[in-house]
Amino acid sequence: MKINVDLLKKFESGLDPRHPENSKIPAKVLGYGEISTVFEIEGESNLACKRMPIFRQQKELDQYETIYNEYNSILKDKVGINVPPYGFASFPCERYIVCFDVQEKLPPQSFGDKLIHTLKDDDVIAFFSLVLTQLKKVWEFNKKSTGIEIGIDGQISNWAIKDFDPNRPHVDSKAQLYYIDTSTPFIRKNGKEQLDPELFLRSAPSFLLWLIRWLFLKDVMTRYYDFRLVAIDIMANFYKEQRSELIPCLIQVTNDFFAKEAKDLGIKPISAEEVRSYYKEDALIWTIFLAMRRLDRFIHNRILGKPYIYILPGKIKR
């Protein structure tokens, strides 16, 4: 993929992290992550550019780039999950090294978090079933593979329907999906995590690092290797997306899928209480975490007089 690195450098140098829409090179925020922000940058409107200003040394950036490319390759060529055309760009800044994971930009109306609000309920269930079928490929690969295992963040916003026609909004078993969240490349080799977990902490307030390491880091790095937990996470996301009325049906679909299509994986059924409890705990954790990051930004900007290089979302409806 051809990437205009000079444009990305100019964008980064003129970026206003607090108000990215007011940056010197106009950009639209397409999505937020815990350690990244996805932009559509003027001049590259056909690309989704995920900005990750979390690297301090070239060595750790080089390691990440290798894992990122390997993860995309495994998903596409060995697991059989479609990923959009992708690329990678990086360059040093004054106090950090920034990288951009770049993908071909897909139509926003084709993404799962939009589809579950625009499709009929039966089509939402069909879309959800397609996601389960794609996820099954991951654990089939892990079961057959020797010495290598991959994880995946399967939440509904990470999937898009290929060639979706908003004028004919329908989903059937023949629809093809794209998976887009390849910037967190979960790969284990001989049981060892290849992605440095400390990278997840770069955007965290320094006064919370010990607590996050103790309580949450291991959970974050392991949940995406467990098909059952990934399925719970997806369904819990329907609470956040204000579609909780669909969850009982989704649970039934998931348990039927585990009992039939994924029978060989031996996964226990999921209960409504598990999904509800998971969501409450996860929502509390990320609400507190975001509040502490906003406090950290205030300390950097107003008290210490230092720039805060990360971009925080506005109020999140849960």
C-alpha positions as CSV (number, residue, x, y, z in Angstrom):
1,M,0.0,0.0,0.0
2,K,1.3,3.4,-1.0
3,I,1.4,5.8,2.0
4,N,2.3,9.5,2.0
5,V,4.7,9.6,4.9
6,D,5.4,13.3,4.4
7,L,1.7,14.1,4.9
8,L,1.6,12.0,8.0
9,K,4.7,13.9,9.4
10,K,3.0,17.2,8.7
11,F,-0.2,16.0,10.2
12,E,1.6,14.9,13.4
13,S,3.6,18.1,13.8
14,G,0.4,20.2,13.5
15,L,-1.9,17.9,15.5
16,D,-4.0,19.3,18.4
17,P,-4.5,16.3,20.6
18,R,-7.2,18.0,22.6
19,H,-9.2,19.2,19.6
20,P,-7.9,17.1,16.6
21,E,-10.5,18.7,14.3
22,N,-8.6,22.0,14.7
23,S,-5.3,20.6,13.6
24,K,-3.3,22.3,10.9
25,I,-4.1,19.5,8.5
26,P,-7.9,18.8,8.9
27,A,-8.8,15.3,10.0
28,K,-11.9,13.4,11.0
29,V,-11.8,11.0,14.0
30,L,-13.1,7.7,12.8
31,G,-12.7,5.8,16.1
32,Y,-11.0,5.7,19.5
33,G,-9.0,3.0,21.2
34,E,-7.3,2.7,24.5
35,I,-3.9,3.5,23.0
36,S,-4.8,4.8,19.6
37,T,-7.0,7.0,17.5
38,V,-8.2,6.3,13.9
39,F,-8.1,9.3,11.5
40,E,-9.3,10.2,8.1
41,I,-6.7,12.8,7.1
42,E,-7.3,15.4,4.4
43,G,-5.3,14.4,1.4
44,E,-5.6,10.7,2.2
45,S,-9.4,10.4,2.4
46,N,-9.4,6.8,1.2
47,L,-7.3,5.6,4.1
48,A,-8.0,5.0,7.8
49,C,-4.8,6.0,9.7
50,K,-4.5,4.6,13.2
51,R,-2.1,6.8,15.2
52,M,-0.1,5.1,18.0
53,P,2.3,7.4,19.8
54,I,3.4,4.8,22.3
55,F,7.0,3.9,21.3
56,R,10.1,5.2,23.0
57,Q,12.8,3.2,21.3
58,Q,13.4,2.1,17.7
59,K,13.9,-1.5,18.9
60,E,10.4,-1.8,20.4
61,L,8.8,-0.2,17.3
62,D,10.7,-2.6,15.0
63,Q,9.4,-5.5,17.1
64,Y,5.9,-4.2,16.9
65,E,6.0,-3.7,13.1
66,T,7.2,-7.3,12.7
67,I,4.3,-8.7,14.9
68,Y,1.8,-6.4,13.2
69,N,2.7,-7.7,9.7
70,E,2.8,-11.3,10.9
71,Y,-0.6,-11.0,12.5
72,N,-2.2,-9.6,9.4
73,S,-0.6,-12.3,7.3
74,I,-1.7,-15.1,9.7
75,L,-5.3,-13.9,9.8
76,K,-5.5,-13.5,6.0
77,D,-3.4,-16.4,4.7
78,K,-3.7,-19.1,7.4
79,V,-6.9,-18.5,9.4
80,G,-8.9,-17.3,6.4
81,I,-10.3,-14.0,7.8
82,N,-10.4,-11.1,5.4
83,V,-8.5,-8.0,6.4
84,P,-8.6,-4.7,4.4
85,P,-5.4,-3.8,2.4
86,Y,-3.0,-2.4,4.9
87,G,0.3,-0.7,5.4
88,F,2.6,0.8,8.1
89,A,4.5,4.1,8.5
90,S,6.6,5.4,11.4
91,F,8.9,8.3,12.2
92,P,10.5,9.9,15.3
93,C,9.0,12.9,17.0
94,E,10.5,15.1,19.7
95,R,9.8,12.9,22.7
96,Y,8.5,9.7,21.1
97,I,8.2,7.6,18.0
98,V,4.8,7.5,16.3
99,C,3.5,4.9,14.0
100,F,0.4,4.8,11.8
101,D,-1.2,1.5,11.1
102,V,-3.0,2.2,7.8
103,Q,-5.9,0.4,6.2
104,E,-8.1,1.0,3.2
105,K,-11.1,3.0,4.6
106,L,-14.3,1.1,4.4
107,P,-17.8,2.7,4.2
108,P,-18.9,3.6,7.8
109,Q,-22.4,2.2,7.2
110,S,-20.8,-1.3,6.7
111,F,-19.4,-1.6,10.3
112,G,-21.1,-3.7,12.9
113,D,-21.7,-0.9,15.4
114,K,-23.7,0.9,12.7
115,L,-25.4,-2.2,11.2
116,I,-27.0,-3.3,14.5
117,H,-28.9,0.0,14.5
118,T,-29.9,0.1,10.8
119,L,-30.6,-3.6,10.0
120,K,-33.7,-5.5,10.8
121,D,-33.4,-7.6,13.9
122,D,-33.2,-10.9,11.9
123,D,-30.4,-9.4,9.8
124,V,-28.5,-8.4,13.0
125,I,-28.8,-12.0,14.2
126,A,-27.5,-13.2,10.9
127,F,-24.6,-10.8,11.0
128,F,-23.8,-11.9,14.5
129,S,-23.8,-15.6,13.4
130,L,-21.4,-14.7,10.6
131,V,-19.0,-13.2,13.2
132,L,-19.2,-16.4,15.3
133,T,-18.3,-18.4,12.2
134,Q,-15.3,-16.2,11.5
135,L,-14.2,-16.4,15.1
136,K,-14.4,-20.2,15.0
137,K,-11.7,-20.2,12.4
138,V,-9.3,-18.7,14.9
139,W,-9.7,-21.4,17.4
140,E,-9.6,-24.1,14.8
141,F,-6.3,-22.7,13.7
142,N,-5.0,-22.6,17.3
143,K,-6.1,-26.2,17.9
144,K,-4.2,-27.5,14.8
145,S,-1.2,-25.2,15.1
146,T,2.0,-26.2,16.8
147,G,3.8,-23.6,18.9
148,I,1.8,-20.6,17.8
149,E,-1.6,-19.3,19.0
150,I,-3.4,-16.1,18.1
151,G,-6.1,-14.1,19.9
152,I,-8.7,-11.7,18.6
153,D,-10.8,-8.8,19.8
154,G,-14.1,-9.8,18.2
155,Q,-16.3,-7.0,19.4
156,I,-19.0,-6.0,16.9
157,S,-17.4,-2.7,15.8
158,N,-14.4,-4.6,14.6
159,W,-16.3,-6.2,11.7
160,A,-17.6,-4.8,8.5
161,I,-19.6,-6.3,5.6
162,K,-17.7,-6.4,2.4
163,D,-19.4,-4.6,-0.5
164,F,-22.4,-3.7,1.7
165,D,-25.2,-1.8,-0.1
166,P,-26.9,0.6,2.2
167,N,-29.7,0.9,-0.3
168,R,-30.4,-2.8,0.1
169,P,-29.6,-3.4,3.8
170,H,-29.8,-7.2,4.1
171,V,-27.5,-9.9,5.4
172,D,-27.5,-13.6,4.6
173,S,-25.1,-16.5,5.0
174,K,-23.2,-15.6,1.8
175,A,-22.1,-12.2,3.1
176,Q,-18.4,-11.7,3.5
177,L,-16.8,-9.9,6.4
178,Y,-13.7,-7.8,7.0
179,Y,-11.9,-7.8,10.4
180,I,-10.2,-4.4,11.0
181,D,-8.6,-4.4,14.5
182,T,-5.2,-5.8,13.6
183,S,-3.3,-3.1,15.4
184,T,-3.3,-5.2,18.6
185,P,-1.6,-8.3,17.3
186,F,-2.2,-11.0,19.8
187,I,0.3,-13.8,19.0
188,R,1.8,-16.3,21.4
189,K,4.7,-18.5,20.4
190,N,5.4,-21.5,22.6
191,G,3.2,-19.9,25.2
192,K,5.1,-16.5,25.2
193,E,3.2,-13.3,24.3
194,Q,4.9,-11.6,21.4
195,L,3.4,-8.2,22.0
196,D,5.0,-6.3,24.9
197,P,2.1,-5.8,27.4
198,E,3.8,-2.7,28.7
199,L,2.8,-0.9,25.5
200,F,-0.8,-1.0,26.8
201,L,0.3,1.1,29.8
202,R,1.9,3.9,27.9
203,S,-1.3,6.0,27.8
204,A,-2.2,5.2,31.4
205,P,-1.6,7.8,34.2
206,S,1.7,7.1,35.9
207,F,0.0,7.2,39.3
208,L,-2.2,4.2,38.3
209,L,0.4,1.9,36.6
210,W,1.0,-0.3,39.7
211,L,-2.8,-0.9,40.1
212,I,-3.4,-1.6,36.4
213,R,-0.5,-4.1,36.3
214,W,-1.8,-5.8,39.4
215,L,-5.5,-5.9,38.6
216,F,-6.1,-5.7,34.8
217,L,-3.1,-6.2,32.6
218,K,-3.1,-10.1,32.7
219,D,-6.8,-10.1,32.1
220,V,-6.6,-7.9,29.1
221,M,-3.8,-9.9,27.6
222,T,-5.5,-13.3,28.1
223,R,-9.2,-12.8,27.5
224,Y,-8.8,-12.6,23.7
225,Y,-7.4,-16.1,23.5
226,D,-10.6,-17.6,25.0
227,F,-13.4,-18.1,22.5
228,R,-16.0,-18.2,25.3
229,L,-14.8,-14.9,26.8
230,V,-14.6,-13.3,23.4
231,A,-18.3,-14.3,22.7
232,I,-19.3,-12.8,26.1
233,D,-17.5,-9.6,25.3
234,I,-19.3,-9.2,22.0
235,M,-22.7,-9.8,23.5
236,A,-21.9,-7.4,26.4
237,N,-21.1,-4.8,23.8
238,F,-24.8,-4.8,22.9
239,Y,-25.4,-3.1,26.2
240,K,-23.1,-0.3,25.3
241,E,-24.6,0.0,21.9
242,Q,-28.1,0.3,23.4
243,R,-29.4,-2.9,21.8
244,S,-29.6,-5.0,25.0
245,E,-33.1,-6.4,24.0
246,L,-31.3,-8.6,21.5
247,I,-29.0,-10.2,24.1
248,P,-31.3,-13.1,25.1
249,C,-31.5,-14.2,21.4
250,L,-27.8,-13.7,20.9
251,I,-27.1,-16.0,23.9
252,Q,-29.3,-18.7,22.4
253,V,-27.6,-18.4,19.0
254,T,-24.2,-18.5,20.7
255,N,-25.0,-21.6,22.8
256,D,-26.5,-23.4,19.8
257,F,-23.4,-22.5,17.8
258,F,-21.1,-23.9,20.6
259,A,-23.2,-27.1,20.9
260,K,-23.3,-27.8,17.1
261,E,-20.9,-25.9,14.8
262,A,-18.1,-25.6,17.4
263,K,-18.8,-28.9,19.2
264,D,-15.2,-30.1,18.9
265,L,-14.0,-27.1,20.9
266,G,-15.9,-28.2,24.0
267,I,-17.2,-24.7,25.1
268,K,-19.6,-24.4,28.0
269,P,-22.9,-22.6,27.5
270,I,-23.1,-18.9,28.4
271,S,-25.7,-17.5,30.8
272,A,-27.4,-14.1,30.7
273,E,-26.1,-13.3,34.2
274,E,-22.5,-13.8,32.9
275,V,-23.0,-11.4,30.1
276,R,-24.6,-8.8,32.4
277,S,-21.9,-9.1,35.1
278,Y,-19.2,-8.9,32.5
279,Y,-20.6,-5.7,31.0
280,K,-21.0,-4.0,34.4
281,E,-17.5,-4.8,35.5
282,D,-16.0,-3.9,32.1
283,A,-17.9,-0.6,31.9
284,L,-16.9,0.4,35.4
285,I,-13.2,-0.3,34.7
286,W,-13.1,1.7,31.5
287,T,-15.2,4.6,33.0
288,I,-12.8,4.9,35.8
289,F,-9.8,4.5,33.5
290,L,-11.0,7.2,31.2
291,A,-11.7,9.6,34.1
292,M,-8.2,9.1,35.4
293,R,-6.7,9.7,31.9
294,R,-8.6,13.0,31.8
295,L,-7.2,13.9,35.2
296,D,-3.7,13.0,33.9
297,R,-4.3,15.3,30.9
298,F,-5.3,18.1,33.2
299,I,-2.1,17.6,35.3
300,H,0.1,17.6,32.2
301,N,-1.5,20.6,30.6
302,R,-2.6,22.9,33.4
303,I,-0.2,22.0,36.3
304,L,3.0,20.7,34.7
305,G,2.7,22.8,31.5
306,K,3.6,19.7,29.4
307,P,1.9,18.5,26.2
308,Y,-0.4,15.5,26.5
309,I,0.1,13.4,23.3
310,Y,-2.8,11.1,23.6
311,I,-6.3,11.8,22.3
312,L,-9.3,11.1,24.5
313,P,-12.9,10.5,23.4
314,G,-15.7,12.6,24.6
315,K,-18.5,11.3,26.8
316,I,-19.3,7.7,26.0
317,K,-22.9,6.6,26.3
318,R,-23.2,3.2,28.1
